[in-house]
Amino acid sequence: MKKFLLLSALSLVGFNLWAQFPGVPGMGGGQNRQQQAIPGTAQAAPKGSAKIVGYVIDSAATKAVEFASVALINKTTNKPVDGTVADEKGKFTLAKVATGEYIVSVSFLGYQSKKMTVNIVNKNDEIDLGVIRLSQSTQLLQEVTVEGQKAVIEDKVDRLVYNAERDATSRGGDASDVLRKVPMLSVDLDGNVSLRGSSNVRVLINNKPSTIVATSVADALKQIPADMIKTVEVITSPSAKYDAEGSSGIINIITKKNTLQGLTLNLDSSVGIRGGNLSLNGNYRKKNMGFSLGGFGRANYNINGTFENQQITTANNIQTINKQFADTRSNGMFGSYQLGWDWDINKHNSVTASVRYGVRNQRNYQDGLLNERFSGTTLLSQNLRDVDVKDLSGTIDANIDYTHTFKKPQQEFSLLTQFSRNNRTNDFINNNLNISDLSILSRLKNNNDSYNQEVTVQADYQTPLSKTQLVEIGAKGIFRTVNSDYKYFSAQGATGEYTELNNSLASSNVFSYNQNIVAGYLSYTATLSKKYTLKVGGRYEHTDINANFKTGETSLSIPSYGVLVPSLNISRKLKGASTLKFAYNRRIQRPSIQFLNPNVNASNPLSISSGNPNLSPEYTNNYELTLNTTVKSTFLTVATFVRNTTGSIESVRDVKGDTIRTNFQNIGNQDAYGMNAFANVSLSNKLMIGLGGDVYYAKLNNNVANPLYNASNSGWVANYRIFGSYNLGNNWGVQAFGFYRSTQVQLQGFQGGFGIYSLSLKKDFKDKKGSIGFGAENFFTPNGFKINNEINSPIIAQNSTTTLRNMNFKVNFSYRIGKMSFDAPSKRKKSVNNDDLKEGGEGGGGGQQQGGATPAAGGGRPR
């Protein structure tokens, strides 16, 4: 606690900037959060429970009047008491309005203002003004252009929201390109994501889990096109309502949804020298029922580079030096297809259902992997290999959800169900070549077919006890089945038949892992005074595990366990528009198949790895202190945090001959003390610049008594990003982005830093039905980025360098067919959230490790 208080004091000297337009509706992650205000979040206007909604459109063009100003004026005093701005669809909401007579004034530059009288009789009235048509002004204003910019970053009570739909630099990319721009997040070149330096983070898509996310976060991000992302929510202190998993927090990716009436079809495409994509999405909505059908495909090609590795191993006091060199290349094809349906049965009942199928095919090659073995300076042996790694997966997610709302505001019940399954093939072929004529001497093959299947049932109920108190209660069950079938084969020459191997290194077996989790939670929110808001809760989860091997192994005895997870969030309003927030929560992180899979990954025989089925979960305590304030149009914030993890899953390396063997054990402690600083500043109506970063001090220890394997490390780690956009006028715009991650401290060494940058130019068509853009990425570094990695211990010294050539030029094209008319949006939909499983890991069912390189940053990398 002393360390925490000391770190919290740093907030007095920290700074964080970003631009925010208070009150802009429709920016809460696509779920109409402004319509579900919890106690303590009302504005300075007279308090009440009534609500006024409406849509603003151009009477002639029948299109939305984006960012129209809406003022609520007291009819008696003729003074404004509240106000807001319409969103990009013309929708606005005035919440928490007291009883009385008001005038609603709607205006926008170039249009004639319109005023309407509204009488709020009952405190819970919901006044729907419907469609408000503004007529264009007869006065010509050709010399004046006023354009509003939506806040890129919003800070809410329990989360930070990044409005990704304003980012043109990621068009034609995927979700990992978007997440690199989000404060507090870091994404490496392989797509592995971390939050405040921790890779133990849970990723949700539209509040839903997916088995492909449970298998690999990086894989899941590659299946989501950047153009389809509306917002990204970063939840650093989840309440008791959320699952207890995700040591550092939750990332919720909200994709664009269409709640309007009619039929529309969108086409988005991108073609570049290293990749291209094609997306086709259609929506149809008639009255209270809607359908959606969408799909996209993305291809990566011409991704090449080099690999170098030097490792020194010591066994029985004999030191061996191995050097490796190879040319690398990779290609991949990704796709995702979804059919959705929603039905608003009546005012209080709604049903949603969807089926999604995603595919991911990735091939990685090492051509001419030359290995030279030395004793001192004497060359002992040489061998040459071609390595082909195949990683294919298919995922299906199906859900049916029911929501019932009551007449009482904020009272709601929901029943959510989901079935999810990911099938994965993770194979490699290792051809041993004759150095003189490159003929194939022998072949080694590993086939690993696996699946991860989940069935989830969840029930949630919330009800207000009074105007200032809200209670949430719920229960959930997750029933998970994991299976890994792995086999090793060898063959002589180029045409010899494969024979199955079964020895200490290359064994064949079937591993089954069944995990059942039942949970219940209770959460209470209250406004203690005009200044304080309290949210406190507790969640209990019980886990049963049954695991076994098909042959040659006895059943594993893994005890069941339960955990109580408390959470606390307190906010205090200071003078002006300042807020001070404190949060505490305890988290649990269960190991995923990446860490459990006992399959031996030996694509590079000098560096092999496997999982550990006996792993236990990690436990983490999180403390967070945040200060927010507003100065004119700039929102200032500084956040300090402390994170302590016990029973951390860490890599354990030993040596057999000159081969490094990697396994995982619950032997680590991790402490992190850090601060976030960000700035998004609107310098004018056309120019916006954002910059920021996060810095933390990491302490790592594996608590192993044997001095040969004991390891500890500490040091500072930082991430920096800058983002800018400028409206050139005449429907032209330009955006730029840059990101740099410093050296990453690991348990037995470090992983080198890297940076990326991009520039995009976009032209919208006059009718706003399409656009064309031009993008360039990493154009000043045609030879690629070099990432250096180092591992040091009494028995291992490894240095490796990976070079990735990722300079890219691309053309983006988008076009929309059809027309949607304005109507009231459907009710907020709920869905299953499985905030579950520690991701990553270079062992077992994870991605095959290339060469002897240190695994890329992810849940299983050495820390």
C-alpha positions, -999 to 999 in steps of 0.1 A, spaced: 0 0 0 29 24 7 41 18 -29 6 25 -42 4 58 -22 38 68 -34 29 61 -70 -5 79 -67 14 110 -57 29 110 -92 -4 120 -105 2 155 -92 30 159 -118 16 138 -146 -3 152 -176 -27 138 -202 -45 157 -229 -73 149 -253 -101 168 -269 -137 160 -259 -170 175 -268 -192 168 -237 -227 155 -243 -223 142 -278 -246 112 -279 -241 79 -297 -204 76 -287 -207 50 -260 -196 19 -279 -227 16 -301 -250 6 -272 -268 39 -265 -251 43 -231 -264 78 -227 -298 62 -223 -288 41 -193 -274 68 -171 -264 54 -137 -268 74 -105 -244 102 -101 -238 110 -138 -265 137 -143 -255 171 -157 -258 204 -139 -293 210 -153 -324 204 -130 -325 168 -120 -352 145 -133 -359 112 -150 -376 123 -182 -361 120 -216 -365 138 -249 -353 122 -282 -355 130 -319 -339 129 -353 -328 160 -374 -328 157 -412 -326 180 -442 -361 185 -455 -350 187 -491 -323 160 -493 -338 137 -467 -305 131 -451 -292 135 -416 -281 169 -404 -249 158 -386 -239 176 -354 -270 199 -353 -271 219 -321 -300 211 -297 -308 235 -268 -333 229 -240 -348 262 -228 -369 269 -197 -401 284 -211 -406 306 -180 -371 321 -177 -363 318 -214 -328 306 -204 -311 274 -216 -308 246 -190 -293 218 -211 -281 210 -245 -265 184 -268 -254 178 -304 -269 153 -328 -248 124 -339 -238 115 -375 -272 100 -381 -290 131 -368 -301 115 -336 -301 134 -303 -311 126 -267 -317 149 -237 -317 128 -206 -325 134 -169 -350 162 -177 -371 176 -148 -408 182 -150 -419 215 -165 -425 234 -197 -395 237 -222 -387 249 -256 -365 226 -277 -345 247 -302 -327 229 -331 -302 248 -353 -273 243 -377 -253 266 -399 -270 270 -433 -305 259 -420 -334 277 -405 -338 270 -368 -368 252 -355 -384 255 -320 -409 231 -304 -427 233 -271 -424 203 -248 -444 198 -216 -430 173 -191 -459 163 -168 -446 131 -152 -410 126 -140 -406 95 -161 -420 108 -194 -403 98 -226 -410 124 -253 -402 113 -288 -402 143 -312 -398 121 -342 -382 134 -373 -374 172 -372 -370 186 -407 -348 216 -411 -351 238 -442 -320 253 -458 -315 290 -453 -319 312 -483 -288 331 -473 -257 319 -492 -226 313 -470 -201 303 -497 -172 320 -479 -178 303 -445 -172 267 -437 -178 253 -402 -173 217 -396 -175 198 -363 -152 170 -352 -164 142 -330 -143 135 -299 -118 108 -307 -114 97 -271 -141 97 -244 -135 90 -207 -164 73 -189 -169 61 -153 -155 26 -158 -139 27 -193 -121 47 -220 -138 48 -254 -118 53 -287 -140 63 -316 -122 44 -344 -147 53 -371 -129 87 -375 -96 70 -384 -89 68 -422 -53 56 -419 -65 21 -410 -88 16 -440 -80 -17 -457 -63 -29 -425 -76 -50 -396 -84 -46 -359 -48 -47 -348 -41 -16 -369 -69 2 -350 -58 -10 -315 -23 4 -320 -39 39 -318 -59 32 -286 -45 47 -254 -30 22 -229 -28 -5 -256 3 -19 -273 2 -42 -303 33 -59 -317 40 -67 -354 24 -101 -350 -9 -87 -336 -4 -97 -300 -21 -70 -278 -12 -59 -242 -28 -34 -219 -5 -13 -197 23 -37 -205 3 -69 -196 -7 -93 -222 -32 -109 -198 -61 -91 -213 -95 -103 -225 -108 -92 -259 -145 -92 -267 -162 -85 -300 -196 -66 -296 -196 -77 -259 -193 -113 -271 -165 -139 -266 -153 -162 -294 -134 -194 -293 -110 -180 -318 -101 -153 -293 -97 -179 -267 -73 -197 -290 -54 -166 -302 -61 -129 -298 -38 -121 -327 -57 -144 -349 -90 -129 -339 -79 -94 -347 -69 -104 -382 -105 -114 -389 -120 -80 -381 -117 -54 -408 -107 -19 -395 -135 -3 -416 -162 -21 -396 -150 -10 -362 -171 18 -346 -154 21 -312 -129 3 -289 -137 3 -252 -108 -2 -227 -121 -14 -193 -92 -12 -168 -113 -18 -137 -142 -42 -146 -171 -44 -121 -184 -76 -105 -208 -80 -135 -179 -89 -157 -162 -123 -156 -132 -124 -133 -107 -132 -160 -84 -107 -177 -57 -97 -152 -51 -63 -167 -86 -56 -180 -110 -60 -209 -109 -47 -245 -144 -46 -261 -144 -40 -299 -178 -25 -311 -185 -29 -348 -207 -6 -368 -244 -14 -366 -274 0 -385 -306 7 -367 -324 25 -395 -351 14 -418 -347 2 -454 -321 -17 -474 -285 -9 -480 -254 -27 -494 -218 -15 -487 -187 -24 -507 -153 -17 -492 -120 -28 -509 -83 -22 -507 -54 -33 -529 -17 -28 -519 17 -43 -527 16 -65 -496 -21 -71 -490 -56 -65 -501 -92 -69 -489 -128 -71 -501 -158 -65 -478 -195 -68 -486 -222 -60 -461 -259 -57 -464 -287 -47 -440 -324 -49 -443 -348 -35 -417 -386 -33 -418 -405 -19 -388 -395 -40 -358 -374 -66 -375 -339 -65 -390 -316 -87 -409 -279 -84 -417 -256 -105 -439 -220 -96 -442 -186 -110 -451 -151 -100 -460 -119 -115 -470 -83 -103 -466 -51 -115 -482 -15 -109 -471 13 -115 -496 49 -104 -503 57 -104 -466 93 -113 -465 123 -108 -443 153 -124 -427 161 -143 -395 194 -146 -375 200 -165 -343 230 -172 -321 226 -193 -290 252 -206 -265 241 -235 -243 260 -251 -214 254 -287 -204 276 -308 -182 302 -280 -183 304 -282 -221 296 -250 -240 281 -252 -275 276 -223 -300 250 -225 -327 244 -199 -354 214 -198 -377 205 -178 -408 174 -179 -430 152 -160 -454 116 -158 -443 83 -152 -461 46 -155 -452 12 -153 -467 -23 -156 -454 -60 -155 -462 -86 -144 -437 -124 -143 -439 -154 -137 -417 -191 -142 -425 -221 -134 -403 -259 -136 -405 -278 -116 -379 -314 -112 -369 -332 -90 -343 -369 -87 -335 -385 -61 -312 -415 -82 -302 -431 -52 -285 -421 -22 -263 -406 -44 -236 -395 -76 -252 -368 -83 -279 -349 -112 -293 -316 -113 -312 -298 -141 -329 -267 -145 -350 -244 -170 -366 -208 -162 -375 -182 -182 -393 -146 -171 -396 -116 -187 -413 -79 -179 -409 -52 -196 -431 -16 -186 -424 16 -201 -440 51 -192 -428 83 -204 -445 120 -204 -436 140 -210 -468 175 -223 -464 177 -223 -426 214 -228 -422 226 -241 -388 264 -240 -379 276 -257 -348 309 -245 -332 332 -254 -303 350 -222 -297 359 -210 -332 360 -246 -346 332 -255 -370 318 -289 -359 289 -294 -382 265 -278 -406 229 -286 -417 204 -269 -440 166 -271 -437 135 -258 -453 107 -252 -428 70 -249 -438 45 -240 -410 8 -243 -416 -17 -227 -393 -54 -231 -403 -85 -224 -383 -123 -221 -386 -146 -207 -360 -184 -208 -356 -203 -186 -330 -241 -189 -326 -262 -170 -300 -298 -164 -291 -305 -136 -266 -337 -124 -250 -342 -90 -232 -372 -78 -212 -374 -42 -200 -399 -30 -174 -420 2 -172 -397 13 -144 -366 30 -160 -334 10 -158 -352 -22 -147 -343 -50 -170 -339 -88 -173 -319 -107 -200 -313 -144 -208 -282 -150 -230 -270 -182 -247 -241 -190 -270 -224 -219 -287 -189 -214 -299 -164 -238 -315 -129 -233 -330 -113 -260 -351 -75 -256 -357 -48 -273 -377 -13 -264 -366 13 -284 -386 48 -281 -397 72 -299 -422 109 -298 -417 130 -309 -447 167 -317 -440 187 -308 -471 220 -318 -486 241 -286 -485 260 -294 -517 231 -301 -541 200 -291 -519 184 -326 -523 161 -337 -495 179 -361 -471 150 -366 -446 117 -351 -435 101 -345 -401 63 -337 -399 41 -327 -369 3 -328 -373 -17 -311 -345 -55 -310 -349 -73 -293 -320 -106 -277 -311 -120 -255 -284 -157 -257 -278 -179 -236 -254 -215 -235 -243 -225 -205 -223 -258 -196 -204 -261 -163 -186 -290 -145 -168 -288 -108 -157 -312 -86 -137 -310 -50 -127 -333 -27 -109 -331 8 -93 -339 10 -56 -343 47 -58 -332 76 -80 -297 73 -66 -293 35 -62 -290 6 -87 -286 -31 -80 -274 -57 -105 -275 -94 -99 -268 -124 -122 -255 -159 -128 -235 -176 -155 -222 -210 -166 -194 -217 -191 -189 -253 -202 -157 -257 -221 -142 -288 -239 -107 -286 -253 -91 -314 -274 -56 -317 -290 -47 -346 -312 -10 -345 -321 13 -369 -341 49 -369 -353 61 -386 -385 95 -390 -402 105 -401 -437 137 -406 -456 145 -388 -489 121 -368 -509 96 -397 -516 99 -421 -487 68 -430 -468 61 -413 -434 63 -435 -403 49 -424 -370 73 -415 -342 68 -419 -305 98 -410 -284 108 -386 -256 110 -357 -281 84 -365 -307 55 -383 -292 19 -388 -304 -12 -387 -282 -47 -372 -277 -51 -346 -249 -86 -338 -235 -94 -310 -211 -129 -303 -198 -135 -271 -177 -169 -261 -162 -173 -227 -146 -203 -215 -126 -205 -179 -113 -228 -155 -95 -224 -117 -89 -240 -88 -70 -233 -51 -78 -245 -20 -61 -242 16 -74 -252 47 -54 -248 84 -53 -238 92 -18 -240 130 -23 -238 154 -51 -201 148 -52 -196 111 -46 -206 80 -66 -199 45 -53 -200 12 -73 -191 -19 -53 -197 -56 -59 -185 -91 -55 -184 -121 -78 -178 -158 -69 -166 -183 -95 -162 -221 -90 -142 -241 -116 -141 -279 -121 -115 -295 -143 -112 -330 -158 -82 -338 -180 -67 -370 -194 -46 -385 -222 -59 -412 -245 -29 -434 -243 3 -439 -223 -6 -414 -195 -26 -417 -163 -55 -393 -158 -44 -359 -145 -57 -350 -110 -64 -312 -111 -83 -300 -81 -113 -278 -84 -111 -242 -70 -133 -213 -62 -124 -176 -60 -142 -145 -46 -135 -114 -67 -143 -80 -51 -145 -47 -70 -147 -11 -59 -151 21 -79 -154 55 -63 -156 89 -81 -156 124 -66 -166 156 -84 -141 184 -78 -145 221 -85 -154 230 -121 -156 199 -144 -129 179 -126 -133 143 -113 -111 121 -92 -116 83 -95 -102 54 -75 -107 18 -84 -97 -16 -70 -104 -51 -83 -91 -86 -81 -88 -107 -112 -81 -143 -121 -64 -156 -153 -70 -192 -163 -45 -208 -187 -57 -213 -223 -49 -242 -247 -18 -223 -257 -2 -230 -223 -19 -264 -217 -13 -282 -250 15 -309 -244 23 -311 -281 60 -305 -287 67 -277 -311 100 -287 -328 99 -268 -361 133 -256 -351 151 -285 -334 174 -260 -315 145 -244 -297 115 -265 -288 85 -259 -266 54 -276 -251 26 -268 -228 18 -279 -192 -16 -294 -185 -12 -290 -147 -11 -252 -148 -32 -233 -122 -47 -198 -127 -29 -165 -120 -43 -140 -94 -39 -102 -98 -47 -72 -77 -52 -39 -96 -52 -4 -81 -60 27 -102 -62 65 -95 -74 88 -122 -78 126 -123 -99 142 -151 -105 179 -157 -116 202 -186 -99 233 -197 -119 251 -225 -122 225 -253 -94 202 -240 -100 173 -216 -71 166 -193 -65 133 -175 -38 114 -157 -40 78 -145 -16 60 -122 -18 23 -116 -3 -6 -96 -6 -42 -106 5 -72 -86 3 -108 -99 10 -140 -80 13 -175 -94 22 -160 -127 26 -185 -156 62 -181 -167 85 -198 -192 110 -224 -178 139 -232 -200 164 -260 -197 190 -275 -220 194 -310 -235 225 -311 -255 225 -279 -275 186 -277 -277 167 -252 -256 135 -267 -242 107 -244 -230 78 -253 -207 55 -233 -184 49 -232 -146 31 -211 -120 63 -198 -105 63 -161 -111 56 -128 -94 49 -97 -115 47 -61 -102 41 -30 -124 39 6 -114 30 30 -141 13 61 -155 -8 69 -186 -5 103 -204 -25 112 -235 -35 143 -255 -60 148 -283 -62 185 -291 -83 202 -317 -62 231 -328 -90 243 -352 -122 230 -368 -100 212 -394 -69 202 -376 -67 176 -348 -34 163 -332 -33 135 -307 -3 122 -288 5 103 -257 18 72 -242 22 50 -211 53 43 -189 56 17 -162 83 0 -141 82 -38 -142 96 -62 -116 97 -99 -126 108 -129 -105 103 -167 -111 110 -178 -75 130 -208 -85 155 -220 -59 179 -237 -83 205 -210 -93 207 -225 -128 171 -216 -134 164 -187 -111 157 -155 -129 146 -120 -121 145 -87 -141 132 -52 -138 132 -20 -158 112 8 -175 90 1 -205 72 28 -226 49 31 -255 44 63 -276 19 72 -303 10 103 -323 -20 108 -345 -31 137 -367 -59 146 -392 -66 176 -413 -97 185 -433 -85 199 -467 -119 210 -477 -139 199 -508 -144 164 -493 -106 158 -490 -89 148 -459 -54 136 -447 -45 116 -417 -12 104 -403 -2 80 -375 30 68 -358 37 43 -329 68 32 -311 73 6 -284 105 6 -264 125 -24 -254 103 -49 -235 117 -62 -202 113 -100 -200 121 -125 -172 154 -137 -188 163 -109 -211 145 -84 -234 126 -80 -266 137 -51 -288 116 -21 -296 99 -13 -330 79 14 -346 53 18 -374 38 48 -392 13 55 -419 -2 83 -440 -36 83 -457 -53 107 -482 -91 103 -487 -117 118 -510 -154 115 -503 -178 115 -533 -202 144 -534 -233 123 -526 -214 107 -496 -221 73 -510 -185 64 -515 -149 74 -512 -115 67 -526 -83 68 -507 -45 63 -509 -24 50 -481 13 45 -474 28 25 -445 65 25 -433 75 42 -466 108 55 -452 120 20 -442 120 -1 -474 144 -26 -458 120 -33 -429 122 -32 -391 148 -52 -371 137 -66 -338 164 -78 -315 158 -104 -288 180 -116 -260 178 -144 -234 204 -148 -206 208 -174 -179 236 -195 -164 230 -222 -190 216 -202 -220 227 -172 -239 206 -164 -270 206 -135 -294 183 -133 -324 173 -107 -349 141 -108 -370 137 -84 -400 102 -77 -414 98 -58 -446 64 -42 -443 65 -11 -464 31 -9 -482 12 13 -506 -25 8 -511 -56 21 -527 -89 21 -508 -124 22 -524 -158 23 -507 -193 25 -521 -228 22 -507 -259 11 -526 -294 16 -513 -310 40 -489 -320 39 -452 -348 61 -438 -349 73 -402 -369 56 -376 -365 50 -339 -336 26 -332 -342 -8 -317 -336 -15 -280 -301 -20 -267 -291 -56 -272 -272 -77 -247 -249 -106 -254 -227 -131 -236 -193 -120 -223 -167 -147 -216 -138 -126 -202 -118 -158 -200 -84 -174 -204 -48 -163 -205 -38 -160 -241 -6 -165 -261 23 -189 -253 48 -203 -277 41 -239 -267 17 -265 -277 -12 -255 -298 1 -220 -303 16 -207 -335 47 -227 -345 78 -209 -335 100 -197 -363 136 -206 -360 152 -199 -327 137 -165 -323 123 -154 -290 85 -157 -292 67 -125 -301 51 -105 -274 20 -122 -262 5 -140 -233 31 -166 -233 62 -146 -240 90 -146 -213 85 -116 -190 
